[in-house]
Amino acid sequence: MLWLLLLLVPLIAWYVYSNRMAHPTMRMSTTMPFDSMPTSWKVYFKHLLFGVKLAALVCLIVILARPQTYDSWETGDVEGTDIIVALDVSTSMLAKDFSPNRLDAAKEVATKFVSGREHDNIGFVVFAGESFTQVPMTMDNATLVNSIQQVHIGVLEDGTAIGDGIATAINRIKDGKAKSKSIILLTDGSNNTGVVAPLTAAQVAKQHGVKIYTIGVGSNGSAPYPVAIGFDGSIQYQTMPVVIDEGTLKQIAQTTGGKYFRATNKGVLQQVFDEIDQLEKTHLDVQRFSHAYDNYMPWAVALMCLLLFYVLGEYTVMRHIP
């Protein structure tokens, strides 16, 4: 937008040129009697009004460029809790019993959940055949949302290491300052790989006072599962029975004082969010950094003053008489 300031150059050039080419005429034998007359102050005032118009244009261009103020710190006291979202990203999460598939449905619900937790300290862990901390504990909801939306199948070795996923989440949440610490585990299968057994990880979580809310993602009966990749790169599906180790997931939740949910559709996940809302909150000192905010008001006031001055001058002192 600031490149628009270059418009001032042709405007000034045209103004000077038009004034030099303007020759007032009067029908009389000679104008020599007027040569000794002094220049009227209105001539100078006319140039002043042109300068006022240029200044108003500058203010308008600066406003369009959105001037901002940066580097603002804000400290406050809030009530929050520590939460880790642990998401299964194994290949079976591409099953199409959810629309468009289990992974995208889980990502959509997790995104809405994170967006509504303004004062909670939240982390994001993904697991398949191994586990990985995608985002450490943070109150930066924008970073969490972006990370959840960008995660995809294939980022980790395939498999379902539920125990490793819980262990990674515990390592991230155990040193949190909040009294209430919770892990929300979303998976669609049973533990078939990894170093840490799921029930062993649950015992460790209990020792650290961490509750685990387990969610079995998958419809009842059968579902289209990915089985191969075609020559054109498309995923081929085959209808297979839905198998979720609900016994282990329930035992994990009971051991830690959490709850187990069977999510046959996206709506049932709302129960998890309602449960988290009832958790004990802890007063936390939060320091937020504000990157930028608009600061155009001084330029807008200057623009209004300049326009008012120009209108008053144009229709009073410099008014034209036909």
N, C-alpha and C positions, 0 to 999 in steps of 0.2 A: 504493500500500500504506500510506503514512503517514496517509492519511485514516482508516485503521482506528483510529488513536489516539483518535478521537472516541468510540469505544466506552467509553472510561474514564469519560466523564461520566455515562451512565445507570448504570454499575456502582457508581460512588461514591454516586450519589443513592439507589439501591436499598439499598445497605448502610446508609446513614445512616437512611433511612426504616424499614427493618426493625428496626434496633436501637432506635429510639425507640418503635416500636409493640410491642416485646416487653416483657411484664409478667410476671415470675415470680410464681407464687402458692404459698402454703403454707397448709394448713388449721390455723389457730390463731386464737385470739381476737383477737389484734392483732399487727402487725409493728413496732410502735413501738420495742421493745427493740433492733431492728437498725438504727435510723436513725443512731445515733452510731458505727456500725462503719466503719472506713476501707475504701476501695475496694481490692480485691485487685489485685496486680500482674498476675495472669492476665488481668484485663480489658484492661489496656494491651497485654499480649502478644498478645491476640486481635486487637486493632486492627493491631498490627505485622504479624501474619501476613497480614491482608488487604492491607496495603501491599506485602508481599513478592509476593503474587499479581499485583497490578497491575504491579509492576516486571518480573515474569517475562513478562507479556503485552506490555509495551512492548518488551522484548528480542526476543520472537518476531516482532512486527510489523516491527521494524527489520531483522531477518534476512531476512524476506520481501521487504523493500524493496531488498535486495542492496546494502549499503554498499560503496563502491569507493574505491580510491586512484588518483589521476590523475597525469599529467605525470611519467613516469619515462623517463629516458634511459639507453641501454645502448650501450656502445662495444665492438666486438670486431674481431678479425682473421679474415677468411674467404678462401677461394679461389673465384674466380669468373671469368666471361668476359663480354664485351659481345656482345649479340645484338639484332638488329632483325628483327621478323617483319613482312614486307611482304605484305599480302593483297589480291588482286584482288577488287574489289566491282562489277565490270561486270555488266550484265544477264544475260550468258550463264552466270554462276555460279549462276543459278536452274535450270539444266538438271537433270533428274531421273534421271541415271544413277547418282547417289549418293542415299542415303536420309537425309533427305527431299529434299535437293538439294545441289549442290556447296558452296554457301556455308555452309550449316548444318553439313555434315560437316567442312569445313575449320575452322569456328569451334570445333566440339567437340574436334577433335584439338589445335588451337592452345591451347585452354583447359587441357586436360590437360597439355600440354607446359609452359606457363607456370607452372601450379600446382606442378609438380615441380622448378622451377628456383629454389630458395630463395635461393641466394647469387649469382645472376647478375644483371647489370645489363641489363634488357631494355626495348626500346621497341617501339611498334606503329605501323606506317604502313599506310594504305589508299590504293589507287590505282584509277582507272578511266580516264576521259578526262583526268584530272588527278590529282595526288597530294597527300596531306595527312598530317601527323603527328598521329595520334590520341592517342598517349601518348608523351612524351619518355622518355629513358632513366631507369629507376627500378628500385628493388628492392621496390616496393610491389606485391606480387602481386595483392592484392585489387583495386586500381585497374585493373590490366591485365586481369584476368579479367572485371570488369564492363564494361570498354570493348570487349573482344572480343565478349562476348555481346550487346551492344547495337547493334553495327554492322549496317547493313542496306543493301540495294540502293537507290540513289537519292540517297545522301548526296553524291555527286559527279557531274559530267557524265559521260554514258555514253561508253564507248570502252575501249581497253586501251593505256595509256601505260606500258609496262614500263620504258622508259628513265627517265622522270620518277620512277617509283616507286623505282628504284634510287638515283637522284640524291638524292632526299629522305632515303632511309635513310642514305646516305653522310654527308650533312650532319649527321645526328644522332649517328652512331657514330664519326666520324673522330677526335674529341677525347677519346675514352674512355681510361681509364688501364690497362685490361687489355691484355695482350700479344696475346691472341686476340680478333679481332673478326670477327663473322660476320653475314651477312644471309640469312634464310630467305625466299625468294620463292615464293609460291604463286599460280599463274595458270592459266587454262584456254584461253588463246588465243594470238594473235600480236600484236606491236606494230603498231598502226594509227593512232596519233595521238601527240601530245606534242611537246615541244621537244627533248629529249635522246634520241639514238639509243641503243638498249640496249647495243651493243658499245662505244660511247664511254663510257657510264657504267661498263661493266665495266673499261675501262682506268683510269679514275679510281679505282675501287675497288682495283685492283691497286696503284696508286701509294701508296695509304694503308694497304696491308697488310690489306685487308678481303676475306675469302672470301665467296663467294656460293653458297649451296646452292639450286638452282632445282628447283621441283617442278611438273611438268605435271599438272594435275588433270583427269581425264576418262577414261572407259572407252574401250576399243578398239571401232571400228565406228561405230555410230549411237547417238544419244541424243535424248530429247525436249527441245527447246529452246523457250524462251518467244518467241512471235512477235507476240502482240497481247494487249490487255486487253479483255475482253468488256463488254457493257452493264451487267452486274451487278458489275463490278469484279474479276472473276476473271481469272486469267492463262490464256491459251490457248497450248497447246503443239503443236509439230509435230516429228516425228522427222526429224533432219538428221544428216549425217556429222560426226563429232568431228574438228575440225581444230586441232592444236596445233603451233606452230612449235618443234618439238623441236630442230631444228638450231641455232637462235639460243640457246635455253635451254642446250643443251650447251656451246656456245661461250662463253657468259657464265661458266658454271661452270669450264670449263677455263682460261680467261684468269685467273681469280682464285684458282685452286687449290682450288676447291670441287668439288661433285659435282652431277650431274643425276639426278633420280628421276622416274619416270613413275608417278603414283599412280592406279592403276585402281580402288583401294578404300582404305578408311581404314587397313587393316592395313599397307600398304606404307610409310606415313609413319613407322612405328616405326624404319625404317632411318635416317631423318634424325636422329631423336633419339639413336640409338646412336652416330652419327657425331659429333654435337655433344658427347656425353659424353666423347669421347676428346680433345677440344681441350685445348690447353695452358692451365692455370689461372694466375691472377695473384693474389698476396696483396693484399687490399684492406682498408683500415680502414673499417669500416661503423659508423655511428651510427644506432641504431634508437630510435624514440620509441614508447613504450607508452602508449596512451591511457588504459586503465583495467584494473584487476584487482580481483576480489572481496576484500573485507577484513571478513568477517563473523565471523571466529574469536573476537575479544574479546567480542562480543555473545553468541556461543554458549556461551563459558565462563561468562559472567555468568549466563546463563539456567540452566545446569546447577547452578551454586552456589545460586541462588535457589530452584530446585525442591528441591534437597537440604535446604536450611534449612527450607523449608515442610513437607516430609514429616516431618522429624525433630521439628519443633515440634508438628505436628498429631497425631502418633501417640505422643508422649511426654508433654510438659507439658499439652497441650490435648486429650488423648485422652478420648473420651466413654465413660462407664460406663452401661450400660442400666439 
